[in-house]
Amino acid sequence: MKILHKLIYIVCFIPVLLFSQNISLTVYNNDLALVREIRNLQIKSGISDLSYIDVAAKIKPTSVHFKSLTSPEKLTVLEQNFEYDLVSSAKIMKKYLDQTIQIVTKQGDVFEGVLLSAESSHIILQNPSGKIKIISDDIIQYFDFPELPEGLITRPTLVWLVKNQGDKNHKTEISYLTNGMKWHAEYVGVVDKDDKTMEFSGWVSIQNDCGNTFDNAQLKLVAGDVHTIEKPKRYVLPKSATMEALAAEPQFEEKAFFEYHLYTLNRQTTLKNNQTKQLSLFPQTTAETEKIYIYDGQRYNDKIRVNLEFQNSKNSGLGMPLPKGKVRVYKKDVDGAQEFIGEDQIDHTPSDEVVRIYLGNAFDIVGERKKISSEKITSRVREEKYRINLRNHKENAVDIVVVEHFWGDWEIIQKSHSFTRKDAYTAEAVVIVPEDGEVEVEFTVRLKW
């Protein structure tokens, strides 16, 4: 309806609490945040209402917790309500059906009468004499309403009915969970010309779409798979969102927390609504890396996958548990320009564990896998023979990790190269392929079921 764009004049009053003394945010990976505020309030004796308007629009109402830190035994919450019927042109018009309003046209004419309908591009009024007037919304300048209809509010509001049996001054704590806020880690790596070392830096991006701004908040980030009952929803970042990137410096303190890891920002920050903020997770460091070629013919046919590996340890300049996130890797060309060479997603990685980044497929190395024979030994035993050809068109020799997958009870009984059992389903062999050369790998596996 075009009338939604007209000016609406109303008189309203919203009760407001004192400004928060302290606010902290704990943001999780799965579109969830815990908001905690400390406020000094003056609460009259007996039973009274408290209204709190600075609340996230995507709050989980049943998660709200309010208590007095000064005298918890003296302040009792009798009732808690979450009011979320927000003001809009359509709702005000609906509330004023069968009531008297005024309309002022662009020509300055004033019409007054009982509002009968506002469902189309016309407004229908009935004046005191009973006559019906239909007014096109194209000529309307604004509507004039005497007051805000009961039940409509300008912002989501928490309302408590409390009973105070102590002093009127209370230091209170308000906490709740909200959707619409999440974070993720992103990493940037720049490898040297020999692919032996990599400059590595980490960033965190916090996305706030919860419907509220948090000024000067203490920020904590939880990395880990925290279980929640309801399936997290996906929210699209609005186009108007801003990006704030801060200089790389040690801003976060990391520690283990329950079965997760907690990253605490060592200063306060402001998270605006509809904003994505980027913060440096740790200073740039240099890690020793190893380039690894992997051939998994069962899964990727003739492709040789290229990976970079490094140890997440203090010796490598790291050692902080790394939250899951996307890693983008670059390499400097001979002219000094950085070129993008691939990206991958890493999972939560504890310290002293290996980080493997898949960057793409090798151009000059190919593999070919064929089943040569299959023989049924008994009703529950079968022997299969395979041949793998690895061809290297590079000007240097390469080591290729050949990966094979098996199910059931299996044993490699004949082989041209040494295979290592990595787990119950996987065997690996490292094969050296000379420059501009080819190597043939054969093995026979006995399968039992």
Residue, then its C-alpha position, 0 to 999 in steps of 0.5 A: m500500500k502506498i499509504l505506508h509511505k505517508l507521514i504519521y503523527i503520533v504522541c507516545f511514551i516508552p519507559v526507559l531504564l538507566f543506561s547499562q553500566n557494563i555489557s558483555l557479549t559471548v558469540y558462538n559459531n552457530d548464529l547464537a550469542l549470549v548478552r549480559e548487562i549490569r545495570n544500577l536501578q532504582i526500584k520502588s518498594g512493593i510491586s511495580d513494572l520494569s521496562y527494558i527496551d535495549v534488547a535484540a530483536k531476535i532474542k530467545p524470550t525464554s532464555v531471559h534471566f533477571k536478578s538483583l546482585t545487591s539483594p537477590e532475596k529482596l527482589t522477586v520477579l513475579e512475571q516476565n513479558f516480551e513485547y514485540d508488536l512493533v509500530s508500523s503504518a499498517k498496524i496503526m491503521k488497523k488499530y484505528l479501524d472504527q475510530t476517528i482520525q484526520i487526513v490532511t491532503k497535499q492541497g491542505d484540505v482536512f478530512e475527519g471521520v471514522l476509519l472504515s477501510a485502508e485495505s487498498s489504495h483508497i481510504i474510506l471515512q465516514n463523517p459525523s453525518g453518516k456520509i462516506k468519503i473515499i480518498s485516494d492515497d495519491i493526494i494524502q499528505y499525512f494522517d493525524f492520530p491522537e496517540l500511539p495505539e495500546g500494545l504497539i511499541t517502537r522497539p522490542t521490550l522486556v517487561w518485568l513485574v517485580k516485588n521489591q522488599g528491600d532498598k530501592n537501589h539495586k545492582t541488577e544483571i540481565s542476560y539472554l540468548t539471541n539469534g542473528m549474531k555469529w562469527h567465523a575465522e578467516y586466514v591468509g597465507v603467503v608462501d615463499k618461492d620454494d613453498k617451504t615457509m608461509e606467512f600466516s595470519g588469522w582474522v575473525s569476522i563478527q556479524n551482527d544482524c540481531g536488531n540491536t547495537f552494543d556499545n563498548a561491549q566486552l567481547k568473547l568468542v566461543a570456538g567449538d560445536v556447541h549443541t542447541i536443540e533447534k536448527p540454526k537459521r541462516y541470515v543474509l548479510p545486508k548490503s549496507a553492512t560495513m567492514e572494520a579491519l583493525a591492525a594485526e596485533p595480539q588482541f585476543e586471549e585464548k583459553a580452554f573452556f569446558e570442551y571448547h575454546l574461548y577467545t577474549l578480546n582484551r579491550q572493549t568494542t562496539l558492535k553495530n546492528n547490521q555490521t560485520k566487524q573484522l578483528s585480528l586473531f593473532p599477529q602474522t607469523t611464519a610457519e614451515t610448510e611442506k607441499i604434498y601431492i596426493y593421489d586418491g584414484q578411487r575418489y578423484n580419478d586421475k587428479i593429483r591433489v596439491n596440499l600444504e601442511f604445517q604444524n600448529s605448534k609454537n616451534s612453527g610460530l603458532g601454537m594457538p588452537l585455531p578456530k575453523g574457518k576459510v584459508r586463502v593462500y597466495k604466492k609471490d610471482v617473480d615480479g613481487a606481485q601476490e597471486f591467489i593459488g587456492e583456498d580451503q576450509i579447516d576444522h577446529t584445530p588444537s595446538d600441536e596438530v597438523v593443518r592440511i590445506y587443499l589448494g587444487n590439482a596439479f597440472d603436470i602430474v597425472g594418475e591412472r588406476k585400473k583393476i587388473s584382476s578379481e578372483k573369488i577364493t571362497s564364498r567370503v574371500r576375494e583377491e583383487k589386483y590393481r595397477i596405478n600409473l603415475r606420470n610426472h611432466k615436471e622438471n624435478a622429481v616429486d613424492i606422491v602419496v598414493v591413498e587406497h580405501f578398503w572395507g571389511d577385513w583386508e590385507i595387501i598380500q603383494k605390492s611393488h611399493s611399501f604400503t602403510r595401514k593408516d587406519a581400519y579403512t586406509a592404506e598409503a604409500v609414498v612413491i617417488v616419481p622422477e622428473d619427466g618420468e613415470v612409475e607403475v605401482e601394483f598391489t594385490v589385496r585380499l578382502k574378507w567379509 
